[in-house]
Amino acid sequence: MFTHLRFAVRQLAKSPSFAAVALLTLALGIAGNVVIFSIFNALYLRPLPFKEPERLVNLDEVAPKWNLEYTGLSYDDLVEWQKQNQTFDGMAAWNDASFNLGYQGQAARVKGLSVTHELFQVLGVRPLIGRVFLEEEDRPGQGNVVLLSHKIWQRQWGGDPAVLGKTVTIDAVSHTIVGVLPPNLGPLSYADLVVPAALNANGGQGWYLDGVGRLKPGASLEQARQDLTRIHKAMIPTRQVNDITSPRLTPLQERLLGDYRTATYVLMGAVGMVWVIACANVAGLMLARGLSRNREISIRLALGATRAAVVRQVLTESLLLAACGGVAGVLIGELCLNALAHSLPDQFPAWISFDVDRRFVAFYLLTTFVTAALFGLIPALKMVANASVQGALQTTSARTTGSTGQRRSLNSLVVGEIALALILLINAGLLLKAFREVQRVNAGFRAENVLTYKISLPEAKYTNLMVTTFFEEHLGQIRALPGVKAASAVSIVPFGGHSGVFFEAEGAPPKAKDAPDPVVLRLFAFPGYNEAMGLTLVSGRFLGETETQPAGRFSAVVNETFAKAAWPGQDAVGKRLRYPSPTAPWMTVIGVVRDIKHYGFDQPVRPCVFLPYHLQPGNEMTLAIRTQGDPHSLQSAIHGIVARQDPALPLFEEQTMTERVQTSLWLRRSYSWLFGLFAAIALSLCLGGIYGVISYTVSQRTSEIGIRIALGAQTWDVQRMVLQHGARLAGLGIGVGLLSSLAVAQAMRSILVGVSPTDFTIYLGVSALLGIISLFACASPTRRAAKVDPMVALRCD
């Protein structure tokens, strides 16, 4: 083995250019695989840090009639599921929250959770110190206790165990610290504070919880689904809404990370193609180099070496190249991963890390050996098959022409590279065009020069009247600042979340029993929100100062989607709507606004109703400030205004709307441009392969070219011969690639928003570009062929 290795090192040292090109090619191919596998490993292969995570199931509900794939979990349903199920060892729920934390005279906004007391038992989590919640503390008004996360315990209390029993102020209410949680809680790690949910059963029909259950040993997901469906439907006589909703069960890890699955698979396919192209490229180099070693191998066979020993020697060279390329690829991949990790937005799960683990090591070793086999085995077998003892005794020229089989193998590799490169280029073009189309979508608002931030007023400290007064005074002071063009507040800004209810529209066409009844997005807004957010009025007017008075509070503004569904072909202004209850007051529509892409540029629009804030004052509001210049320049003044109003109130989620827009597009932008990057790498590798094969062909046909020139062939005749060979390879590769691209694009249809998978301009443009560049790669070998000196070419060794 060591003899083979030393000889491999000497052989590669004799051809430094070949070794450098091969190493760079392999490094690029392996680096891409390292990046994407690390992402896939972190998202889907690394188990959640809980006891037997494979038994954990996300508990949710689905309502097709409401056009909701996930509704959230109702607490009333959870209670009955807990009582009657036969397939779970335990069930629990939690709800994302954020709190105003007061401690030692400082105020901060922190992320948190409100959880049912069973959660930690279901997850198999024990506190680092102290205890978790007791059942009696998980009741309304019974226990003002709190658990600290490990990170806030270290940050605020320096890891002091004496923190147990101390009190902190959460939303103006004193809470006692009863425990500290361990450092790694996976998807719950973002929370600084955890409080009991303290929910009331039969307290309404809200669907807002995240549920989790632990399956009994041996119970399957399908058995659990049938079990809960049985319970759910049995509740219909007393809870009619359960005829619309149904249990939705998903493995917990899949539910938490489902948004990234499609993008990850798309990138894995792309980087896999790059890897195959890289291997094909190096295989072509090895094969071409092997043809020049025929005499060497023949001599070794003549001296008694076995064919198996020669194959082992060539494979050792391949393995050495793959190992060196793998090390370089891992280093490049790690640099790319570090850059990627630092560019991830807040939406990316903070508990996901790209650390090296045993799966990564196994993947690296497997990739190295498979790479060596892919680009080393075929050339090795070809070398041995074409070598012979007689060949060692024959006088060979410096321009020995390879066999037809060898040339066919080289040509096949190049055709395959071109086809794969075309698939990547076409689909990269489709993805980038889809991203551009998404950016061009009319969002229904103007994002430029708008600053947004949230303020949450503690219910224990502020009554409804005080809440209304606070926000009115705050907006009055903001509007007085220099550079402010408009200021308002709304319950939820675009991309900021969801609050869904139902409305009954007076005079709307009757709906069939099974007809869809989509949930309506409900927003509470202060006067001037249309100006602050740059909404477009289609008809009527927006909520104004008259809606702050009792007579005007029962007014509403609807979007186009609501108006068309409720009153098709009619003017919605003057129509009435109400909550679906005979005792609910009617509200008059005073305006219609253009649809807003509230959930994302590539997401469907829901019916939407704007109501006056004074109709139902909320403690948490998002402020929207439109400025003449840079919105960030007002932040200091805004902080001063809030500090004067209430020093204990922190501002949070301070972002411009432009930043919100960019954040909403980060996933699509990331995988579109990464796919494009891999396509560009594939193109460069492909062109290198074309250049190498055509150059090799010219070098092998030097004698033939010399004879043609000696017999009167013109320069153009020689150039045409070489170009035709390159054109045939490019044409075959493009043909195969076009057919394959159609199938791949169809598989990616779900993410090609606004673009047809058979977009003619992309297919034609990319094919033409690849054809032109392929011919350009043939230019240098073509010129070299035309300059062959017949006397030199015909001279014997």
Secondary structure, 3 states (H helix, E strand, C coil): CHHHHHHHHHHHHHCHHHHHHHHHHHHHHHHHHHHHHHHHHHHHHCCCCCCCHHHEEEEEEEEHHHCECCCCEEHHHHHHHHHHCCCEEEEEEEEEEEEEEEECCEEEEEEEEEECCCHHHHHCCCCCEECCCCHHHCCCCCCCEEEECHHHHHHHHCCCHHHCCCEEEECCEEEEEEEECCCCCHHHCCCCEEEECCCCCCCCCCEEEEEEEEECCCCCHHHHHHHHHHHHHHCCCCCHHHHCCEEEEEEHHHHHHHHHHHHHHHHHHHHHHHHHHHHHHHHHHHHHHHHCCHHHHHHHHHCCCCHHHHHHHHHHHHHHHHHHHHHHHHHHHHHHHHHHHHHCCCCCCCCCCCCCCHHHHHHHHHHHHHHHHHHHHHHHHHHHHHCCHHHHHCCCCCCCCCCHHHHHHHHHHHHHHHHHHHHHHHHHHHHHHHHHHHHHCCCCCCCCCEEEEEEECCCCCCCHHHHHHHHHHHHHHHHCCCCEEEEEEECCCCCCCCCEECCEECCCCCCCCCCCCCCEEEEEECCCHHHHHCCCEEEECCCCHHHHCHHHCCEEEEEHHHHHHHCCCCCCCCCEEECCCCCCCCEEEEEEECCCCCCCCCCCCCCEEEEEHHHCCCCEEEEEEEECCCHHHHHHHHHHHHHHHCCCCCCEEEEEHHHHHHHHCHHHHHHHHHHHHHHHHHHHHHHHHHHHHHHHHHHHCHHHHHHHHHCCCCHHHHHHHHHHHHHHHHHHHHHHHHHHHHHHHHHCHHHCCCCCCCCHHHHHHHHHHHHHHHHHHCHHHHHHHHCCCHHHHHCCC
